[in-house]
């Protein structure tokens, strides 16, 4: 006998599955957990749902954004209750379309561009605030400024990450903002005489994401 639909559920809760695992094993374990929860067993009719809490960016795959929940304490509220924030690739694509002004949201196109959201950038999920810069040299400048002030950004929960180029900055900004992660970003507007049409388009898009309406 084969079941056509799930008849019972097993819920497995795991706290920090990354503990004692090397990075390569973390990636492998993520894939294994995803495969287990992908479908139900047609022989038994059992469906498995897996819930895990993690502090590892290797257990966050933005292609599966609908399955991610970001839990953060809100210091502005009495008792510091935990806020649970979720989003979807569709909502992210809508935000991207609004910022770029290029017509209707394209979820497939947005998803294809998520390779720009590197593991280094994903560490921003676990910070109080994430600062995105264009390149490594920009990051070094900010770190040097902190050193001159005898401050450590990490001790304040501030994470600084390079997006390796202005054209790769928009998707991390959108994803962080959709998940409620405080995100700040620093980029060069370039000279109007030197900026190409494509670069100017990105400038405008990043400005709109930052709430700058006037070009």
N, C-alpha and C positions, 0 to 999 in steps of 0.2 A: 504493500500500500504506500502510495506517495501523497503527501499533503500538498494541496494547491496553495494554501496560505498558512501563515503562522498560527498556531493554536495555543502556545504558551511562551512565556518570556522568562529568561534568566538575566538578572542584572548583576553585573560584576563591578565593584567599586575598588579602585586601586589608588593608593596615595603615593605619589612621586615614583612612578615606574622607572625613572631614570637612575635611581640610586644604585651605586656600585657598577654602573654600566658604562663602558667606553662609548665614545660618540658613535662609532660604526654600529655597535650593538643597540644603541638607542634608536637609530634610524631603522634597523631591522625589526626591533620590537614594535615600533610605531606601525610599520607595515603589517606585522602579524596581527596586532590588535584591530587594525582597520579591516583586515580580511575576515576576521572572526565575526565582526559586527555587520559585515556587508549584506548578508542575506540570512535566511532561515534554513534549517536542515529539513529537506523535503521528506526524509525518512522518519524523523521524530516529530516534526512540526514545531521544533523549538527555535526560538529567535533569541539571540544574545545581544544585550545592550551593555556597552562598556563605558563607565564613567571614570575618569582619572583626573587628579589634580597634579599639576606639574610646575616645576620651576625651570624647565629646560626648553629652550627655543627649538630644539630638535623634535619636540613632540607637537610643534605647531606648523601645520601645512596650510597655507592660505587658500589653496585650491579647495580645502574642506572648511571654508570659513563658517558655513552654517552650523558646524558642529562645535565651534569654539565659543566659550563663555569666559569673559574677562571679569574677574572678581577683584574689586578694589574698595578699600575703606574710604569713606568720605569724611575728612576731618572737619568739614563745615557743619555737619549735622550732629546733634546731641547723641551721645552714645556711640558715635562713629559707626553707623550701620554699614554693612557691606552692600555695594552696588554690583549688580550682575548685568553686564552689557553684552549684547549679541548683535550681529549684523548679518548681511548676506552679500554675496558677490553682486547680486542685482542692485542692492542699495549703493554699493561702492561704484558700480558702473554708472548709476544715475548721477552721483556726485562728480564723477569724471566728465561725463557729458555736459553737465552744467558749467563746469570750470573751463572746458575746452571750447564750448559752444559749437560742437561739431555734429549737432543733430541728435538722433535718438540714442539711448544707452545701448551699448553693445557688450553684453556679458562675456561672450566668447572672446572678443578682442581684449577686454580687460584682463581676463584670466590668463590669456597667452602672455601678457606682459608682466605677470607676477614673478618672473624669474629675477626681476630687479630687486625684489624684496629678499635680500640675502640673509643668511643666518646671523651675520653681524648686526644687521638692522633689526632683525626680529628680537634681539635682546632688549630692545626698547620697550617691549611688552611688560618687562619686569622692573621698569624704572618708574620713579615718581614723575619724571618728565624726560622726554627725548628731544635732543637737538640734532637736526639733520643739516649737514653741510655738503657742499659740492664735491670736495676732494680731500685727500689725505693731508695736504698742506694746510687747508682751512681748519681741519681738526687739530693739527699741531699748534696753530696759532691760538685757538681757544684754550687748549690745554696749557700752553705757555702763559697765557693771561691768568689762568687759575693759579699757576705756580707762583707768579709774581705777587698774587694776593694771598699766598700761603693757604690756598684752599684746594680741596680735593672734590671735584664734582661728584664722584661716586659716593662720597660720604654724605652728600646731600640728596642722593638718589637721582642725580642728573646723568644721563647717558648721552654721549656725543658719538654720532656715527656718520661715516662718509657714504654717500650714495653713488660715488664714482661717476659723477656727472649730473648736470642740471636736468637733463632729459630723463633721468631715472628717479627724480625726486617726487613726482606727483603721486605715484601709487602708494609709496610708504606714507605720505602725508594723509591721503584719503583713508587708508586702512586704519591708521592710528586714530584719526579723528572719529571714524565710524565706531571704533571700539572704545572711545572715551579716554584714550591715552593722551595726556597733555603733550602736544607736539609743537616744537618751534623749529624754524628753518631759516637758514642764512644762504642767500645766493646773490650773484652778481648780475645786475641788470644789463651790463655791457653798454658800450657806446652805441648810440643809434647809427653812427656812421659805419661801425664795424659789424654790428649784429646782422646775421642773415635773417631771412624771412622766417625760417623754421625756429631759430633761436628766439626771435621776437615773439613768436607764437607761444613758446614755452614760458617766456617772461610774463606774458599777459595771463596765462593759465595759472601760474604760481601766485601771481598777484591776486587773482580772483579767489583762489583758495584761502588766501590770507585776509580776505575781506576788503581788498583795495578795489574799488569800483571804477575809479578814474584811471585811464590809461596814462 
